[in-house]
């Protein structure tokens, strides 16, 4: 596929039904792909099977269809991609870019300094395993990497990787591949050129760009929309009691999503058909109108 073709993606985790925050992310990525006459792919991030709700993946796809989303190609399932992740990890091991680590979370928390997203691992196992344990994780060496990137919505970011992030896990001690590795491998496999997603993943971007650089893979263009929260400032999720999307009020929910993303749909649109709503949105979508906050209350 030509690298000049805009290719976006939506990648939900099947841990429960879609909610308003899920809808906002899907709408933003979908509209941005369509106004660029691009492709829009769906990927199920189902790596963590214990957290997966039975039947949730199929329910997500049915809900997307009911709301008028049309994706290109077949749905990718991360749970079917272990060989690709293993091959990439083996490449990084061969290049000396990762090392095995058997430190526990508690040990890390006790000696780590605070980074931009939790404790920063101090590299205890860089020169050999620090404890006698059977299970090991694999960590990526950040070294003195200095990452600068510009987000289309949130602006410029400057991360000193060893200080701000630390050596991060690519494969956990329980054998599960980490999100950071899987998303980089899958974005490359699917020729993703643009990523539009929630700002809760903003700090993951520098890790992903560093991995892409190390694997000589192209980096997508990133845009991070505000995360939808409840009145307490908590991200809408299954854990915070977010209400599942209903297919009985599709027009109202789509209209709410458009407003959240900075559009100003006429009030009568909430009584229109889904097709008319999408037609209006395609004619009016501008990423520049999306608020630059990292989170917004969903009301």
LINCORWO-V204814 format. One line per field, one symbol per residue. psi: psi as a letter, one per 40 degrees, with the letter a starting at -180 (. if undefined). Layout:
# LINCORWO-V204814
psi: ???
This chain:
# LINCORWO-V204814
psi: iheehhhiihgihfeaiiadddddddddddddddeefaihihhhgfdgddehhhedddddddddddeehhihaihhhdeeedddddddddddddefeiiihfiiddddddeiihaegaihhefdedeiheigidiiihihhdbfhhhhihhddeaiihhhdddddihihdhideehiidddddddddddefhdhhhiieeedeeddddddddddefiihihihhiihhiadeehhhiddefhhihieefdddddddddddeeigiidedeeiidddddddddeehhdeehieieiihh.
